[in-house]
C-alpha cells in the first residue's frame, strides 16, 4: 500500500468494492464483538497491521476491540484515540496511523483506527476507512438496540413467569377453602350457596389465567414443554367434548363428532386436550349458538392426521385470519372476555409438535380451524 491520491493505491477498484462487501456481511453478525472482529478481519491487511475501536463511556475511555496481524505495530493508547472527532493521519512511534470517527444516527459513538509499520495512508485508504466508519456506526447502533430489546423481552418473560407462579399459590389456597366449605355438612342459605358458587367460578377463571400466563412465557421463550406418550386422539376428542357439554343441552349448541375407529400417535395428551378445549370453546363462544362439528381424518400415507373444528356462526373477516393467532388478539366479537392468548398458545403447541394450524373462514359462513399433525410429534 503506497500513499497515492488515487484508487489504484489498492490493486484495483474491484478490491475496494470487495472489501466493503465483506465488511457489510459482518454487520449481520449477532453481537457487537462479532461485528467488530469481523470488520477488522475483513479490513486487514489492506489497511494495516492492527485495528482498534475506542469509545468514550460514562466511566471514561474504553477499547472495544484490538485486532492484530502484526504484533510489532505500535498503536496509541485508548485515552489518545477515543476523543478524536475528525479524520486524523499521523505517525506514532514510527508507525503510520489513520483514525476516523464512527458515527451513528445521533452523532459520533466511537473511533476506528488502523496502524501499519511500513505503509503510508493516502486518499484512497482514507476514503475507504471513512466509509467503513460510517457503516460501522449504524451497525453498532442496530446491534445495541437489538441487544437492549432482547434483554427487555427476557425481563418481560421472567416477570410474567414469576408473577404467574406467585398468583398460583393464593389461587390454590382459595380452591382448598372452597372445597372445604363444599364438604362441610352444615346447612347454608341460598345466598351463601350462590356466593360460594361464584367464588368457585372465579377461582377457576383465575387458575386458567395463571396457566395461560405461564404458557405465554414458555411460548415466547421457545420452551413449550412436551411429554409425548401413546395417545388415541379419538378418545381425547370424546373426553373433551363430553367435558364441555353443559348440564342443560338447551343452553349449549350441539356438538357433532365424526371420528374414525381409532387414531393412535405419539403426542402430549394434556397439550392435545388444551388445543381441543380451546378450539371447541372458541366455537361455542363465537359460533352464535350454531351447531359445532369436530372431524378427524387419518392420512396413513403421509403419517399425519387432520383435525377440524367448525362452527356455522358469523365467520371471521379475512384481515383477521392471521392476526387471531397473535398474542393478545381476539376475534371479531369485542365484548368477549379474556386475554386473547388462547389461539397464540394453541399455535405454539401445534408447531412444537411439528404440525400446523390455520383457519378457513368467510364472513357469514362460519369458521373452520384445521390442525395437521404428524403421527409422531
C-alpha positions as CSV (number, residue, x, y, z in Angstrom):
1,X,0.0,0.0,0.0
2,X,1.5,3.3,-1.1
3,X,0.2,6.7,-0.1
4,X,-1.2,7.8,-3.5
5,X,-4.2,10.1,-4.1
6,X,-5.8,7.6,-6.5
7,X,-7.9,4.5,-6.3
8,X,-5.0,2.3,-7.6
9,X,-3.4,2.7,-4.2
10,X,-5.1,-0.7,-4.0
11,X,-4.7,-3.4,-6.6
12,X,-8.0,-2.4,-8.2
13,X,-11.3,-0.7,-7.7
14,X,-12.8,-4.2,-7.5
15,X,-10.7,-4.9,-4.4
16,X,-12.0,-1.8,-2.8
17,X,-15.6,-2.8,-3.6
18,X,-15.0,-6.4,-2.4
19,X,-13.7,-5.2,0.9
20,X,-16.8,-3.0,1.5
21,X,-19.0,-6.0,0.6
22,X,-17.1,-8.2,3.1
23,X,-17.4,-5.5,5.8
24,X,-21.2,-5.3,5.1
25,X,-21.6,-9.0,5.6
26,X,-20.1,-8.6,9.1
27,X,-22.9,-6.2,10.0
28,X,-25.3,-9.2,10.0
29,X,-23.5,-10.9,12.8
30,X,-25.5,-11.3,16.1
31,X,-23.5,-9.3,18.7
32,X,-21.1,-6.3,18.9
33,X,-17.9,-8.3,19.5
34,X,-18.6,-10.5,16.4
35,X,-19.3,-7.4,14.3
36,X,-16.1,-5.5,15.3
37,X,-13.9,-8.6,14.9
38,X,-15.4,-9.4,11.5
39,X,-14.8,-5.8,10.3
40,X,-11.2,-5.9,11.5
41,X,-10.5,-9.3,9.8
42,X,-12.0,-8.0,6.6
43,X,-10.1,-4.7,6.6
44,X,-6.7,-6.1,7.5
45,X,-4.1,-6.4,6.0
46,X,-5.3,-4.0,3.3
47,X,-5.4,-1.1,5.8
48,X,-2.5,-2.1,8.1
49,X,-1.3,-4.5,10.7
50,X,-3.6,-3.5,13.6
51,X,-7.1,-2.3,14.0
52,X,-8.7,-0.8,17.2
53,X,-12.1,0.6,18.1
54,X,-12.3,3.0,21.0
55,X,-15.2,5.0,22.6
56,X,-15.9,7.4,25.4
57,X,-18.1,5.9,28.1
58,X,-19.5,7.4,31.3
59,X,-16.7,5.6,33.1
60,X,-14.0,7.0,30.7
61,X,-12.3,5.9,27.5
62,X,-12.7,2.2,26.7
63,X,-11.2,0.0,24.0
64,X,-13.9,-2.1,22.4
65,X,-11.6,-4.0,20.1
66,X,-7.9,-4.5,19.4
67,X,-7.2,-6.9,16.5
68,X,-3.7,-7.6,15.3
69,X,-2.0,-9.2,12.3
70,X,1.3,-7.7,13.2
71,X,2.4,-7.9,16.9
72,X,5.2,-5.3,16.4
73,X,2.9,-2.5,15.1
74,X,2.6,0.2,17.8
75,X,-0.8,1.7,18.5
76,X,-1.6,4.8,20.6
77,X,-3.5,4.3,23.9
78,X,-7.2,4.5,24.2
79,X,-7.1,7.8,26.0
80,X,-5.4,9.3,23.0
81,X,-7.7,7.8,20.3
82,X,-11.1,7.8,21.8
83,X,-11.5,11.6,21.8
84,X,-10.6,12.2,18.2
85,X,-13.6,13.8,16.4
86,X,-12.4,14.1,12.8
87,X,-10.2,12.1,10.5
88,X,-6.6,12.2,11.7
89,X,-3.5,10.9,9.8
90,X,-0.1,10.9,11.6
91,X,2.8,8.8,12.6
92,X,3.0,7.4,16.2
93,X,6.3,5.9,17.3
94,X,7.4,5.5,13.7
95,X,4.1,3.7,12.7
96,X,1.8,5.5,10.3
97,X,-1.7,5.8,11.9
98,X,-5.2,6.6,10.5
99,X,-8.1,7.3,12.8
100,X,-11.7,8.1,11.6
101,X,-14.9,8.8,13.6
102,X,-17.5,6.1,13.9
103,X,-20.9,7.9,13.7
104,X,-24.4,6.8,14.1
105,X,-27.8,8.5,13.6
106,X,-27.2,10.6,16.7
107,X,-23.6,11.6,16.2
108,X,-20.2,10.1,16.9
109,X,-20.1,7.0,19.1
110,X,-16.5,5.7,18.7
111,X,-13.3,5.9,16.7
112,X,-11.8,3.4,14.2
113,X,-8.0,3.3,13.9
114,X,-5.7,1.5,11.6
115,X,-1.9,1.4,12.0
116,X,1.0,0.0,10.0
117,X,4.8,-0.3,10.4
118,X,5.8,0.2,6.7
119,X,3.0,1.8,4.7
120,X,1.6,5.3,4.5
121,X,-2.1,6.3,4.1
122,X,-3.3,8.2,1.1
123,X,-6.6,9.5,-0.2
124,X,-7.9,6.1,-1.3
125,X,-7.2,4.5,2.1
126,X,-8.7,7.4,3.9
127,X,-11.9,7.3,1.8
128,X,-12.3,3.6,2.4
129,X,-11.7,3.9,6.2
130,X,-14.2,6.7,6.5
131,X,-16.8,4.7,4.5
132,X,-16.2,1.7,6.9
133,X,-16.6,4.1,9.9
134,X,-19.9,5.4,8.7
135,X,-21.3,2.0,8.1
136,X,-19.9,0.6,11.3
137,X,-21.6,3.3,13.3
138,X,-25.1,2.4,12.1
139,X,-24.3,-1.3,12.5
140,X,-23.3,-0.8,16.2
141,X,-26.4,1.2,16.8
142,X,-28.5,-1.6,15.4
143,X,-26.8,-4.4,17.3
144,X,-27.0,-2.4,20.6
145,X,-30.7,-1.7,20.0
146,X,-31.3,-5.4,19.3
147,X,-29.4,-6.4,22.4
148,X,-31.4,-3.9,24.5
149,X,-34.7,-5.2,23.0
150,X,-33.7,-8.9,23.6
151,X,-32.9,-8.1,27.2
152,X,-36.2,-6.3,27.6
153,X,-38.1,-9.3,26.2
154,X,-36.2,-11.7,28.5
155,X,-37.0,-9.5,31.5
156,X,-40.7,-9.4,30.5
157,X,-40.9,-13.2,30.1
158,X,-39.2,-13.6,33.5
159,X,-41.6,-11.2,35.1
160,X,-44.6,-13.0,33.6
161,X,-43.3,-16.3,34.8
162,X,-42.7,-15.1,38.3
163,X,-46.0,-13.2,38.5
164,X,-47.9,-16.3,37.4
165,X,-46.1,-18.6,39.9
166,X,-46.8,-16.0,42.7
167,X,-50.5,-15.9,41.7
168,X,-50.8,-19.7,41.7
169,X,-50.2,-20.0,45.5
170,X,-53.2,-17.9,46.6
171,X,-55.4,-19.4,43.8
172,X,-54.6,-22.9,45.2
173,X,-55.3,-21.7,48.8
174,X,-58.7,-20.3,47.6
175,X,-59.5,-23.6,45.9
176,X,-58.8,-25.6,49.1
177,X,-61.0,-23.2,51.1
178,X,-63.9,-23.6,48.7
179,X,-63.6,-27.4,48.6
180,X,-63.5,-27.5,52.5
181,X,-66.7,-25.4,52.6
182,X,-68.4,-27.6,50.0
183,X,-67.6,-30.8,52.0
184,X,-68.9,-29.2,55.2
185,X,-72.3,-30.8,56.1
186,X,-73.6,-27.6,57.8
187,X,-76.6,-26.1,56.0
188,X,-76.2,-22.9,54.1
189,X,-78.7,-20.4,52.8
190,X,-79.4,-19.9,49.1
191,X,-77.5,-16.7,49.2
192,X,-74.4,-18.3,50.8
193,X,-74.6,-21.1,48.2
194,X,-74.7,-18.6,45.4
195,X,-71.7,-16.7,46.8
196,X,-69.8,-20.0,47.2
197,X,-70.6,-21.0,43.6
198,X,-69.4,-17.5,42.4
199,X,-66.1,-17.9,44.4
200,X,-65.5,-21.3,42.8
201,X,-66.1,-20.0,39.3
202,X,-63.8,-17.0,39.8
203,X,-61.1,-19.3,41.3
204,X,-61.3,-21.5,38.2
205,X,-61.1,-18.4,36.0
206,X,-58.1,-17.1,38.0
207,X,-56.3,-20.5,37.7
208,X,-57.0,-20.5,33.9
209,X,-55.5,-17.1,33.6
210,X,-52.4,-18.1,35.5
211,X,-52.0,-21.2,33.3
212,X,-52.3,-19.0,30.2
213,X,-49.6,-16.6,31.5
214,X,-47.2,-19.5,32.2
215,X,-47.8,-20.9,28.7
216,X,-47.3,-17.4,27.2
217,X,-43.9,-17.2,28.9
218,X,-43.0,-20.7,27.6
219,X,-44.2,-20.0,24.1
220,X,-42.3,-16.7,23.8
221,X,-39.1,-18.2,25.1
222,X,-39.4,-21.2,22.8
223,X,-39.6,-23.6,25.7
224,X,-43.0,-25.2,25.3
225,X,-42.9,-28.3,27.4
226,X,-44.0,-31.6,25.7
227,X,-44.2,-35.1,27.2
228,X,-45.1,-37.5,24.3
229,X,-46.9,-40.7,25.0
230,X,-49.0,-43.2,23.0
231,X,-52.4,-41.5,22.7
232,X,-55.7,-42.3,21.0
233,X,-56.8,-38.9,19.6
234,X,-60.3,-40.1,19.1
235,X,-60.5,-40.8,22.9
236,X,-59.2,-37.3,23.6
237,X,-61.8,-35.7,21.4
238,X,-64.6,-37.6,23.1
239,X,-63.4,-36.7,26.5
240,X,-63.0,-33.0,25.7
241,X,-66.4,-32.8,24.0
242,X,-68.1,-34.6,26.9
243,X,-66.4,-32.2,29.4
244,X,-67.7,-29.1,27.5
245,X,-71.3,-30.2,27.1
246,X,-73.4,-28.3,29.6
247,X,-75.8,-29.8,32.1
248,X,-78.7,-28.4,30.1
249,X,-78.5,-29.2,26.4
250,X,-80.8,-26.3,25.6
251,X,-78.2,-23.8,26.8
252,X,-75.3,-25.1,24.7
253,X,-75.0,-25.6,20.9
254,X,-75.0,-29.2,19.7
255,X,-71.5,-30.7,19.1
256,X,-71.2,-33.4,16.5
257,X,-68.2,-35.6,16.1
258,X,-67.0,-37.5,13.1
259,X,-64.2,-39.8,14.1
260,X,-62.5,-42.9,12.8
261,X,-62.5,-46.0,14.9
262,X,-59.0,-45.2,16.3
263,X,-56.2,-42.7,15.7
264,X,-53.1,-43.6,17.7
265,X,-49.9,-41.5,17.7
266,X,-47.2,-40.2,19.9
267,X,-48.3,-36.9,21.3
268,X,-48.5,-34.9,24.6
269,X,-52.1,-35.8,25.7
270,X,-52.5,-32.8,28.1
271,X,-51.4,-30.4,25.3
272,X,-53.8,-32.0,22.8
273,X,-56.6,-31.6,25.3
274,X,-55.6,-28.0,25.7
275,X,-55.7,-27.5,21.9
276,X,-59.1,-29.1,21.5
277,X,-60.6,-27.4,24.5
278,X,-59.6,-24.0,23.2
279,X,-60.8,-24.6,19.7
280,X,-64.2,-26.0,20.8
281,X,-64.6,-23.3,23.4
282,X,-63.9,-20.7,20.8
283,X,-66.5,-22.3,18.5
284,X,-69.1,-22.1,21.4
285,X,-68.1,-18.5,22.2
286,X,-68.1,-17.1,18.7
287,X,-70.4,-19.5,16.8
288,X,-73.6,-17.7,17.9
289,X,-75.3,-20.9,19.1
290,X,-74.9,-22.7,15.8
291,X,-74.0,-26.4,15.6
292,X,-70.4,-27.3,16.0
293,X,-68.6,-30.2,14.3
294,X,-65.3,-31.9,15.3
295,X,-63.9,-34.1,12.5
296,X,-60.8,-36.2,12.5
297,X,-59.1,-37.8,9.4
298,X,-56.1,-40.2,9.2
299,X,-53.5,-39.9,6.4
300,X,-51.6,-43.2,6.7
301,X,-49.6,-42.5,3.6
302,X,-48.0,-39.3,4.9
303,X,-48.3,-40.4,8.6
304,X,-50.3,-37.4,9.5
305,X,-53.7,-36.6,11.0
306,X,-56.1,-33.7,10.2
307,X,-58.4,-32.3,12.8
308,X,-61.2,-29.8,12.0
309,X,-63.3,-27.8,14.4
310,X,-66.0,-25.9,12.6
311,X,-69.0,-23.7,13.5
312,X,-71.7,-22.0,11.4
313,X,-71.5,-18.6,13.0
314,X,-70.7,-15.2,11.6
315,X,-67.2,-16.2,10.5
316,X,-64.0,-14.2,10.6
317,X,-63.1,-11.3,8.3
318,X,-60.2,-12.1,6.0
319,X,-57.9,-9.5,7.6
320,X,-58.2,-11.2,10.9
321,X,-57.4,-14.8,9.7
322,X,-53.8,-14.5,10.7
323,X,-53.8,-11.9,13.4
324,X,-56.1,-14.0,15.7
325,X,-53.1,-16.3,16.2
326,X,-51.0,-13.4,17.6
327,X,-50.8,-12.8,21.4
328,X,-53.5,-10.5,22.9
329,X,-55.6,-10.6,19.7
330,X,-59.2,-11.6,19.8
331,X,-62.0,-12.5,17.4
332,X,-64.4,-10.0,15.9
333,X,-66.8,-10.1,18.9
334,X,-65.3,-7.4,21.1
335,X,-67.5,-8.0,24.1
336,X,-65.9,-11.4,24.9
337,X,-63.7,-11.5,28.0
338,X,-60.2,-13.0,28.0
339,X,-56.6,-12.1,27.4
340,X,-56.6,-13.1,23.7
341,X,-53.8,-15.7,24.3
342,X,-55.7,-19.0,23.6
343,X,-55.0,-19.3,19.8
344,X,-51.5,-18.0,20.2
345,X,-50.7,-20.7,22.7
346,X,-52.6,-23.3,20.6
347,X,-50.4,-22.4,17.6
348,X,-47.2,-22.7,19.6
349,X,-48.3,-26.1,20.9
350,X,-49.2,-27.4,17.4
351,X,-45.9,-26.0,15.9
352,X,-43.9,-27.5,18.7
353,X,-45.4,-30.9,17.8
354,X,-44.3,-30.4,14.2
355,X,-47.7,-29.5,12.9
356,X,-49.6,-26.5,11.5
357,X,-52.9,-24.7,12.2
358,X,-54.9,-22.4,10.0
359,X,-58.4,-21.0,9.8
360,X,-60.8,-21.3,6.8
361,X,-63.5,-18.7,7.1
362,X,-65.6,-16.1,5.3
363,X,-67.9,-13.6,6.8
364,X,-71.3,-15.1,7.4
365,X,-70.2,-18.6,6.5
366,X,-68.7,-19.8,9.8
367,X,-65.1,-20.7,10.7
368,X,-63.2,-23.9,10.4
369,X,-59.9,-24.4,12.3
370,X,-57.7,-27.0,10.7
371,X,-54.9,-28.7,12.6
372,X,-52.5,-31.1,10.9
373,X,-50.1,-33.1,13.0
374,X,-47.5,-35.8,12.3
375,X,-48.3,-39.1,13.9
376,X,-45.1,-38.8,15.9
377,X,-44.7,-35.4,17.4
